[in-house]
Each structure stands twice: as C-alpha cells, then as structure tokens.
C-alpha cells in the first residue's frame, strides 16, 4: 500500500532564510487527498506562527453535506467466477432541489452490461436530504445491498463538518501564497516565484503542510511541498521579469475582454467595477515592488497598464483607471 510521499524543503544556501544571495524562492506544491481536523490545523498555525488571518473558515454544514454526497460518486464492477466483468455500476449524484428549508440530492445508479452493450439508469435508487433548520441529514436507499452508501454519506458528513479535505488545504496554501507577491512560473500548475522579502512565511508554510501530510494525507495521492532558493544572477532576474510581463499581458487582455463584453451587454455592475479596479491597482503596486526588488524598471508593464486604461475609456468605462480615479 503506497503512502503519501512527503519531501522536506531543500535549502541550497546556508544563509538563504535571511535572503542573502538570492532573489527569492521557487515554490512547487501538490496537495493530495487528506482529512485535517480543524483543531489540528489551528494547533499547527500556532506551532509554526502562521498569522490567524490565513486560517480558513469552518466548512458550512450544507457544504459538508454536498462534499459527503459527492464522495460516493464512484464506479465499481461485478465479476463472475472467471473474473470477467458482468456489470459496471456507477453511482451518480444530482442536486434536484436547493431551497430555503431543504437541499435534496438524488442518487442515480447507472448500470452498464459490457457483454450485451446495454446501459440503464435507476433514477429512484436513493436520495439524500439536508435540513437547513437543524442541519440534519437523512439518506434513503431502497436497495438493501447498498446500505453502505447511507453509512458512508453520514460518516463523511460528520467528518467534513469538522475538518478540511485536500481541496480545502490546497485553497488555503494558494491563498497564503497569493498574499506574498507571487509570480507564476508556469501557465498552469502550482509553481511560483516568491521574492525574498516574503519568503520567511513560505518556509513556515512548507514545514506545516509537510507535518500535516505525515499525519493526515491519504495513501492515494502524493503530497509534496518543495522550496528551492532562486539565486541572484542575471539569467534568473531575466526569467522572473519575463514571466511577470507574460502574466500581466494575459491578465490585462482578459480584463479588457470581460469589461467590454459585460459593458456592451449592460451587465456590468458597480461591484465588478470595483473588483477590476482593485486588480489593476494591485498589478501596478506589485510592478513597482518588483522594480525596486529587482533593481530594474519594468516599463513595459507600466505601458500595458496605461494602454488598458485608454482602451477602457474607449468603451466608456471612464470610472475605472489605473490610479483608481473617476
């Protein structure tokens, strides 16, 4: 049985944590399946001195219910004495009612018989009901062969109410990293550059995640959190600046496209305007920070911000500007 693989962060330079001789660190992480009790996470935050502001909120009971029912979506096989697959059974979950008093999710059994090229659905296989007034969950399964489905949903519901799964821990890690002026080093994937001014908390985060993984990670997926110092050499500086420019270019193009489409359709509201304005201000602030940290002027980003501001004015969105002025 494979176990979760945990690789401790790697420190290439003895003086790295003080930021001597490095631009910052490269962070790569992958969070596998796990169940971390809230109390254990709170204790870990205290142990590694992670600010409380990064502690994720408890999962709402209705969200715990949805996660619990989602957990039984799976495919399994029935075999004959020869080991041949006679039936391929998949349990599906579909939310049919989202009301003020109840949330109802239907459980559907899909049966495929490979030898006969036959596919059928049992839409009345079962249902799970969440009562909002007292957060009670009721599961109804008609087939006595599948009573384990009810047991699993009720058990998972209790677990999810008081713990975080791998997705929850992954969101927490990303939220913390997003506050550290990161630059994505890949178009997709959890690989980031974190400047030396923000790297101390990242080492604490790595130690905390690796410790939690040793106790709570599932055996099905690897959980890895790697940190590698990024040396202060010209090639690395050029790489950081290049990745930053590409990120800004793609982000601003997306902002312009969304703004224009929503404005032309009359769907742009004040809240969205504020959100986009804050994004532009954050990019401008981060660009100024990187210019200072890397001791270089990133004029092309300033030009892209100015150009976007002009384009927004062209579609009569003058209330939004890089400087936040109306």
TORKOL-4160 file (C-alpha; in steps of 0.2 Angstrom, whole numbers, padded with zeros to 4 digits, m for minus):
326
<pt num="1" X="0000" Y="0000" Z="0000"/>
<pt num="2" X="0008" Y="0016" Z="m0006"/>
<pt num="3" X="0009" Y="0030" Z="0007"/>
<pt num="4" X="0009" Y="0049" Z="0005"/>
<pt num="5" X="0026" Y="0055" Z="m0001"/>
<pt num="6" X="0032" Y="0070" Z="0009"/>
<pt num="7" X="0048" Y="0079" Z="0003"/>
<pt num="8" X="0055" Y="0092" Z="0015"/>
<pt num="9" X="0060" Y="0108" Z="0008"/>
<pt num="10" X="0078" Y="0110" Z="0001"/>
<pt num="11" X="0089" Y="0124" Z="0007"/>
<pt num="12" X="0104" Y="0126" Z="m0005"/>
<pt num="13" X="0112" Y="0141" Z="0004"/>
<pt num="14" X="0116" Y="0141" Z="0022"/>
<pt num="15" X="0111" Y="0159" Z="0023"/>
<pt num="16" X="0095" Y="0158" Z="0012"/>
<pt num="17" X="0082" Y="0161" Z="0026"/>
<pt num="18" X="0090" Y="0178" Z="0028"/>
<pt num="19" X="0088" Y="0181" Z="0009"/>
<pt num="20" X="0107" Y="0183" Z="0006"/>
<pt num="21" X="0112" Y="0180" Z="m0011"/>
<pt num="22" X="0095" Y="0175" Z="m0018"/>
<pt num="23" X="0081" Y="0184" Z="m0027"/>
<pt num="24" X="0068" Y="0173" Z="m0018"/>
<pt num="25" X="0062" Y="0156" Z="m0019"/>
<pt num="26" X="0054" Y="0144" Z="m0031"/>
<pt num="27" X="0039" Y="0135" Z="m0023"/>
<pt num="28" X="0031" Y="0120" Z="m0031"/>
<pt num="29" X="0017" Y="0110" Z="m0022"/>
<pt num="30" X="0004" Y="0097" Z="m0024"/>
<pt num="31" X="m0009" Y="0093" Z="m0011"/>
<pt num="32" X="m0016" Y="0076" Z="m0011"/>
<pt num="33" X="m0032" Y="0069" Z="m0003"/>
<pt num="34" X="m0032" Y="0071" Z="0016"/>
<pt num="35" X="m0044" Y="0075" Z="0031"/>
<pt num="36" X="m0036" Y="0088" Z="0043"/>
<pt num="37" X="m0047" Y="0091" Z="0059"/>
<pt num="38" X="m0049" Y="0110" Z="0062"/>
<pt num="39" X="m0042" Y="0108" Z="0079"/>
<pt num="40" X="m0026" Y="0100" Z="0072"/>
<pt num="41" X="m0025" Y="0114" Z="0059"/>
<pt num="42" X="m0027" Y="0128" Z="0072"/>
<pt num="43" X="m0013" Y="0120" Z="0083"/>
<pt num="44" X="m0002" Y="0119" Z="0068"/>
<pt num="45" X="m0005" Y="0138" Z="0064"/>
<pt num="46" X="0001" Y="0142" Z="0082"/>
<pt num="47" X="0016" Y="0130" Z="0081"/>
<pt num="48" X="0023" Y="0137" Z="0065"/>
<pt num="49" X="0017" Y="0155" Z="0069"/>
<pt num="50" X="0006" Y="0157" Z="0054"/>
<pt num="51" X="m0005" Y="0173" Z="0056"/>
<pt num="52" X="m0023" Y="0169" Z="0061"/>
<pt num="53" X="m0029" Y="0179" Z="0046"/>
<pt num="54" X="m0024" Y="0165" Z="0034"/>
<pt num="55" X="m0034" Y="0152" Z="0044"/>
<pt num="56" X="m0048" Y="0145" Z="0033"/>
<pt num="57" X="m0066" Y="0147" Z="0039"/>
<pt num="58" X="m0075" Y="0132" Z="0045"/>
<pt num="59" X="m0085" Y="0122" Z="0032"/>
<pt num="60" X="m0104" Y="0126" Z="0032"/>
<pt num="61" X="m0115" Y="0111" Z="0036"/>
<pt num="62" X="m0123" Y="0112" Z="0019"/>
<pt num="63" X="m0106" Y="0112" Z="0010"/>
<pt num="64" X="m0101" Y="0097" Z="0021"/>
<pt num="65" X="m0117" Y="0089" Z="0015"/>
<pt num="66" X="m0113" Y="0092" Z="m0003"/>
<pt num="67" X="m0095" Y="0085" Z="m0001"/>
<pt num="68" X="m0101" Y="0070" Z="0008"/>
<pt num="69" X="m0114" Y="0065" Z="m0005"/>
<pt num="70" X="m0101" Y="0069" Z="m0019"/>
<pt num="71" X="m0089" Y="0057" Z="m0011"/>
<pt num="72" X="m0100" Y="0042" Z="m0015"/>
<pt num="73" X="m0099" Y="0045" Z="m0034"/>
<pt num="74" X="m0089" Y="0030" Z="m0040"/>
<pt num="75" X="m0088" Y="0016" Z="m0052"/>
<pt num="76" X="m0086" Y="m0002" Z="m0047"/>
<pt num="77" X="m0088" Y="m0019" Z="m0055"/>
<pt num="78" X="m0097" Y="m0035" Z="m0053"/>
<pt num="79" X="m0087" Y="m0051" Z="m0059"/>
<pt num="80" X="m0091" Y="m0069" Z="m0062"/>
<pt num="81" X="m0081" Y="m0084" Z="m0056"/>
<pt num="82" X="m0069" Y="m0082" Z="m0070"/>
<pt num="83" X="m0065" Y="m0064" Z="m0065"/>
<pt num="84" X="m0074" Y="m0057" Z="m0080"/>
<pt num="85" X="m0084" Y="m0040" Z="m0078"/>
<pt num="86" X="m0103" Y="m0044" Z="m0079"/>
<pt num="87" X="m0109" Y="m0026" Z="m0073"/>
<pt num="88" X="m0101" Y="m0009" Z="m0072"/>
<pt num="89" X="m0110" Y="0001" Z="m0059"/>
<pt num="90" X="m0108" Y="0020" Z="m0057"/>
<pt num="91" X="m0117" Y="0030" Z="m0043"/>
<pt num="92" X="m0121" Y="0047" Z="m0049"/>
<pt num="93" X="m0127" Y="0062" Z="m0038"/>
<pt num="94" X="m0138" Y="0076" Z="m0044"/>
<pt num="95" X="m0145" Y="0090" Z="m0034"/>
<pt num="96" X="m0163" Y="0092" Z="m0038"/>
<pt num="97" X="m0169" Y="0105" Z="m0025"/>
<pt num="98" X="m0160" Y="0119" Z="m0017"/>
<pt num="99" X="m0172" Y="0128" Z="m0006"/>
<pt num="100" X="m0173" Y="0139" Z="0009"/>
<pt num="101" X="m0178" Y="0124" Z="0020"/>
<pt num="102" X="m0170" Y="0109" Z="0011"/>
<pt num="103" X="m0157" Y="0103" Z="m0001"/>
<pt num="104" X="m0161" Y="0087" Z="m0009"/>
<pt num="105" X="m0148" Y="0077" Z="m0020"/>
<pt num="106" X="m0154" Y="0062" Z="m0030"/>
<pt num="107" X="m0143" Y="0046" Z="m0031"/>
<pt num="108" X="m0144" Y="0038" Z="m0048"/>
<pt num="109" X="m0137" Y="0021" Z="m0052"/>
<pt num="110" X="m0130" Y="0018" Z="m0069"/>
<pt num="111" X="m0128" Y="0000" Z="m0074"/>
<pt num="112" X="m0118" Y="m0005" Z="m0090"/>
<pt num="113" X="m0118" Y="m0023" Z="m0096"/>
<pt num="114" X="m0102" Y="m0025" Z="m0107"/>
<pt num="115" X="m0107" Y="m0042" Z="m0115"/>
<pt num="116" X="m0124" Y="m0035" Z="m0121"/>
<pt num="117" X="m0119" Y="m0017" Z="m0125"/>
<pt num="118" X="m0133" Y="m0012" Z="m0113"/>
<pt num="119" X="m0135" Y="0004" Z="m0102"/>
<pt num="120" X="m0148" Y="0008" Z="m0090"/>
<pt num="121" X="m0152" Y="0020" Z="m0076"/>
<pt num="122" X="m0161" Y="0018" Z="m0059"/>
<pt num="123" X="m0166" Y="0036" Z="m0056"/>
<pt num="124" X="m0175" Y="0031" Z="m0039"/>
<pt num="125" X="m0160" Y="0022" Z="m0032"/>
<pt num="126" X="m0160" Y="0034" Z="m0017"/>
<pt num="127" X="m0159" Y="0052" Z="m0011"/>
<pt num="128" X="m0150" Y="0062" Z="0002"/>
<pt num="129" X="m0159" Y="0077" Z="0011"/>
<pt num="130" X="m0151" Y="0091" Z="0021"/>
<pt num="131" X="m0162" Y="0100" Z="0033"/>
<pt num="132" X="m0157" Y="0118" Z="0035"/>
<pt num="133" X="m0166" Y="0122" Z="0051"/>
<pt num="134" X="m0156" Y="0109" Z="0061"/>
<pt num="135" X="m0143" Y="0103" Z="0049"/>
<pt num="136" X="m0149" Y="0086" Z="0050"/>
<pt num="137" X="m0145" Y="0074" Z="0035"/>
<pt num="138" X="m0157" Y="0060" Z="0030"/>
<pt num="139" X="m0152" Y="0047" Z="0017"/>
<pt num="140" X="m0164" Y="0035" Z="0009"/>
<pt num="141" X="m0158" Y="0020" Z="0000"/>
<pt num="142" X="m0171" Y="0007" Z="m0007"/>
<pt num="143" X="m0159" Y="m0007" Z="m0011"/>
<pt num="144" X="m0153" Y="m0017" Z="0004"/>
<pt num="145" X="m0137" Y="m0022" Z="m0005"/>
<pt num="146" X="m0132" Y="m0003" Z="m0005"/>
<pt num="147" X="m0135" Y="0002" Z="0014"/>
<pt num="148" X="m0116" Y="0006" Z="0014"/>
<pt num="149" X="m0120" Y="0021" Z="0004"/>
<pt num="150" X="m0130" Y="0028" Z="0018"/>
<pt num="151" X="m0117" Y="0024" Z="0031"/>
<pt num="152" X="m0103" Y="0032" Z="0020"/>
<pt num="153" X="m0113" Y="0048" Z="0017"/>
<pt num="154" X="m0117" Y="0050" Z="0036"/>
<pt num="155" X="m0100" Y="0047" Z="0041"/>
<pt num="156" X="m0092" Y="0058" Z="0028"/>
<pt num="157" X="m0104" Y="0072" Z="0033"/>
<pt num="158" X="m0098" Y="0072" Z="0051"/>
<pt num="159" X="m0080" Y="0071" Z="0046"/>
<pt num="160" X="m0082" Y="0086" Z="0033"/>
<pt num="161" X="m0091" Y="0097" Z="0046"/>
<pt num="162" X="m0075" Y="0097" Z="0057"/>
<pt num="163" X="m0061" Y="0095" Z="0045"/>
<pt num="164" X="m0053" Y="0101" Z="0029"/>
<pt num="165" X="m0050" Y="0089" Z="0014"/>
<pt num="166" X="m0036" Y="0091" Z="0001"/>
<pt num="167" X="m0045" Y="0104" Z="m0009"/>
<pt num="168" X="m0048" Y="0115" Z="0007"/>
<pt num="169" X="m0029" Y="0114" Z="0011"/>
<pt num="170" X="m0025" Y="0117" Z="m0007"/>
<pt num="171" X="m0035" Y="0133" Z="m0007"/>
<pt num="172" X="m0028" Y="0138" Z="0010"/>
<pt num="173" X="m0010" Y="0136" Z="0003"/>
<pt num="174" X="m0014" Y="0146" Z="m0013"/>
<pt num="175" X="m0022" Y="0160" Z="m0003"/>
<pt num="176" X="m0007" Y="0162" Z="0008"/>
<pt num="177" X="0005" Y="0162" Z="m0007"/>
<pt num="178" X="m0006" Y="0174" Z="m0017"/>
<pt num="179" X="m0003" Y="0187" Z="m0002"/>
<pt num="180" X="0016" Y="0185" Z="m0005"/>
<pt num="181" X="0018" Y="0194" Z="m0021"/>
<pt num="182" X="0020" Y="0178" Z="m0031"/>
<pt num="183" X="0024" Y="0176" Z="m0050"/>
<pt num="184" X="0018" Y="0161" Z="m0059"/>
<pt num="185" X="0032" Y="0152" Z="m0067"/>
<pt num="186" X="0021" Y="0140" Z="m0077"/>
<pt num="187" X="0005" Y="0144" Z="m0087"/>
<pt num="188" X="m0004" Y="0131" Z="m0076"/>
<pt num="189" X="0002" Y="0122" Z="m0061"/>
<pt num="190" X="0007" Y="0126" Z="m0043"/>
<pt num="191" X="0024" Y="0133" Z="m0047"/>
<pt num="192" X="0028" Y="0151" Z="m0040"/>
<pt num="193" X="0042" Y="0163" Z="m0038"/>
<pt num="194" X="0041" Y="0172" Z="m0021"/>
<pt num="195" X="0053" Y="0187" Z="m0018"/>
<pt num="196" X="0065" Y="0186" Z="m0004"/>
<pt num="197" X="0055" Y="0200" Z="0006"/>
<pt num="198" X="0041" Y="0187" Z="0008"/>
<pt num="199" X="0049" Y="0171" Z="0009"/>
<pt num="200" X="0050" Y="0168" Z="0028"/>
<pt num="201" X="0032" Y="0163" Z="0029"/>
<pt num="202" X="0033" Y="0151" Z="0014"/>
<pt num="203" X="0046" Y="0141" Z="0024"/>
<pt num="204" X="0034" Y="0140" Z="0039"/>
<pt num="205" X="0020" Y="0135" Z="0027"/>
<pt num="206" X="0031" Y="0121" Z="0020"/>
<pt num="207" X="0035" Y="0114" Z="0037"/>
<pt num="208" X="0017" Y="0115" Z="0042"/>
<pt num="209" X="0010" Y="0107" Z="0027"/>
<pt num="210" X="0023" Y="0093" Z="0027"/>
<pt num="211" X="0019" Y="0089" Z="0045"/>
<pt num="212" X="0000" Y="0088" Z="0042"/>
<pt num="213" X="0003" Y="0077" Z="0027"/>
<pt num="214" X="0013" Y="0064" Z="0038"/>
<pt num="215" X="m0002" Y="0063" Z="0049"/>
<pt num="216" X="m0017" Y="0065" Z="0038"/>
<pt num="217" X="m0013" Y="0063" Z="0020"/>
<pt num="218" X="m0022" Y="0049" Z="0011"/>
<pt num="219" X="m0012" Y="0034" Z="0003"/>
<pt num="220" X="m0019" Y="0038" Z="m0014"/>
<pt num="221" X="m0010" Y="0054" Z="m0019"/>
<pt num="222" X="0007" Y="0061" Z="m0016"/>
<pt num="223" X="0008" Y="0077" Z="m0006"/>
<pt num="224" X="0024" Y="0087" Z="m0009"/>
<pt num="225" X="0029" Y="0105" Z="m0005"/>
<pt num="226" X="0046" Y="0110" Z="m0012"/>
<pt num="227" X="0056" Y="0126" Z="m0009"/>
<pt num="228" X="0072" Y="0130" Z="m0019"/>
<pt num="229" X="0082" Y="0146" Z="m0017"/>
<pt num="230" X="0082" Y="0156" Z="m0033"/>
<pt num="231" X="0100" Y="0163" Z="m0035"/>
<pt num="232" X="0103" Y="0182" Z="m0038"/>
<pt num="233" X="0110" Y="0180" Z="m0056"/>
<pt num="234" X="0106" Y="0189" Z="m0072"/>
<pt num="235" X="0098" Y="0174" Z="m0080"/>
<pt num="236" X="0086" Y="0172" Z="m0066"/>
<pt num="237" X="0082" Y="0190" Z="m0065"/>
<pt num="238" X="0078" Y="0190" Z="m0083"/>
<pt num="239" X="0067" Y="0175" Z="m0081"/>
<pt num="240" X="0057" Y="0182" Z="m0067"/>
<pt num="241" X="0054" Y="0198" Z="m0077"/>
<pt num="242" X="0049" Y="0189" Z="m0092"/>
<pt num="243" X="0036" Y="0178" Z="m0083"/>
<pt num="244" X="0029" Y="0194" Z="m0074"/>
<pt num="245" X="0027" Y="0203" Z="m0091"/>
<pt num="246" X="0018" Y="0187" Z="m0098"/>
<pt num="247" X="0007" Y="0186" Z="m0083"/>
<pt num="248" X="0002" Y="0204" Z="m0084"/>
<pt num="249" X="m0001" Y="0204" Z="m0103"/>
<pt num="250" X="m0013" Y="0189" Z="m0102"/>
<pt num="251" X="m0022" Y="0196" Z="m0087"/>
<pt num="252" X="m0025" Y="0213" Z="m0094"/>
<pt num="253" X="m0031" Y="0206" Z="m0111"/>
<pt num="254" X="m0043" Y="0195" Z="m0101"/>
<pt num="255" X="m0049" Y="0211" Z="m0091"/>
<pt num="256" X="m0052" Y="0221" Z="m0106"/>
<pt num="257" X="m0061" Y="0207" Z="m0115"/>
<pt num="258" X="m0073" Y="0204" Z="m0100"/>
<pt num="259" X="m0076" Y="0223" Z="m0097"/>
<pt num="260" X="m0080" Y="0226" Z="m0115"/>
<pt num="261" X="m0092" Y="0211" Z="m0116"/>
<pt num="262" X="m0101" Y="0215" Z="m0100"/>
<pt num="263" X="m0102" Y="0233" Z="m0104"/>
<pt num="264" X="m0110" Y="0230" Z="m0121"/>
<pt num="265" X="m0122" Y="0218" Z="m0114"/>
<pt num="266" X="m0127" Y="0230" Z="m0100"/>
<pt num="267" X="m0122" Y="0218" Z="m0087"/>
<pt num="268" X="m0108" Y="0227" Z="m0079"/>
<pt num="269" X="m0112" Y="0232" Z="m0061"/>
<pt num="270" X="m0103" Y="0243" Z="m0048"/>
<pt num="271" X="m0096" Y="0229" Z="m0038"/>
<pt num="272" X="m0087" Y="0221" Z="m0053"/>
<pt num="273" X="m0080" Y="0238" Z="m0057"/>
<pt num="274" X="m0073" Y="0240" Z="m0040"/>
<pt num="275" X="m0065" Y="0222" Z="m0041"/>
<pt num="276" X="m0057" Y="0226" Z="m0058"/>
<pt num="277" X="m0051" Y="0242" Z="m0052"/>
<pt num="278" X="m0043" Y="0234" Z="m0037"/>
<pt num="279" X="m0035" Y="0221" Z="m0048"/>
<pt num="280" X="m0027" Y="0235" Z="m0059"/>
<pt num="281" X="m0021" Y="0244" Z="m0043"/>
<pt num="282" X="m0013" Y="0228" Z="m0036"/>
<pt num="283" X="m0004" Y="0225" Z="m0053"/>
<pt num="284" X="0003" Y="0242" Z="m0053"/>
<pt num="285" X="0008" Y="0241" Z="m0034"/>
<pt num="286" X="0017" Y="0224" Z="m0037"/>
<pt num="287" X="0025" Y="0230" Z="m0053"/>
<pt num="288" X="0033" Y="0245" Z="m0043"/>
<pt num="289" X="0038" Y="0232" Z="m0029"/>
<pt num="290" X="0047" Y="0221" Z="m0042"/>
<pt num="291" X="0055" Y="0236" Z="m0050"/>
<pt num="292" X="0063" Y="0240" Z="m0033"/>
<pt num="293" X="0067" Y="0222" Z="m0028"/>
<pt num="294" X="0075" Y="0218" Z="m0044"/>
<pt num="295" X="0083" Y="0235" Z="m0046"/>
<pt num="296" X="0076" Y="0237" Z="m0063"/>
<pt num="297" X="0062" Y="0247" Z="m0071"/>
<pt num="298" X="0048" Y="0236" Z="m0079"/>
<pt num="299" X="0042" Y="0250" Z="m0091"/>
<pt num="300" X="0033" Y="0238" Z="m0102"/>
<pt num="301" X="0021" Y="0234" Z="m0088"/>
<pt num="302" X="0018" Y="0252" Z="m0085"/>
<pt num="303" X="0014" Y="0255" Z="m0103"/>
<pt num="304" X="0002" Y="0240" Z="m0104"/>
<pt num="305" X="m0007" Y="0247" Z="m0089"/>
<pt num="306" X="m0008" Y="0264" Z="m0097"/>
<pt num="307" X="m0014" Y="0256" Z="m0113"/>
<pt num="308" X="m0028" Y="0246" Z="m0105"/>
<pt num="309" X="m0034" Y="0262" Z="m0096"/>
<pt num="310" X="m0035" Y="0271" Z="m0113"/>
<pt num="311" X="m0045" Y="0256" Z="m0120"/>
<pt num="312" X="m0057" Y="0256" Z="m0106"/>
<pt num="313" X="m0061" Y="0274" Z="m0109"/>
<pt num="314" X="m0064" Y="0270" Z="m0127"/>
<pt num="315" X="m0079" Y="0258" Z="m0121"/>
<pt num="316" X="m0085" Y="0272" Z="m0110"/>
<pt num="317" X="m0078" Y="0265" Z="m0094"/>
<pt num="318" X="m0070" Y="0281" Z="m0088"/>
<pt num="319" X="m0075" Y="0277" Z="m0070"/>
<pt num="320" X="m0060" Y="0264" Z="m0069"/>
<pt num="321" X="m0042" Y="0270" Z="m0071"/>
<pt num="322" X="m0026" Y="0263" Z="m0065"/>
<pt num="323" X="m0024" Y="0276" Z="m0052"/>
<pt num="324" X="m0042" Y="0272" Z="m0045"/>
<pt num="325" X="m0048" Y="0290" Z="m0050"/>
<pt num="326" X="m0065" Y="0293" Z="m0058"/>
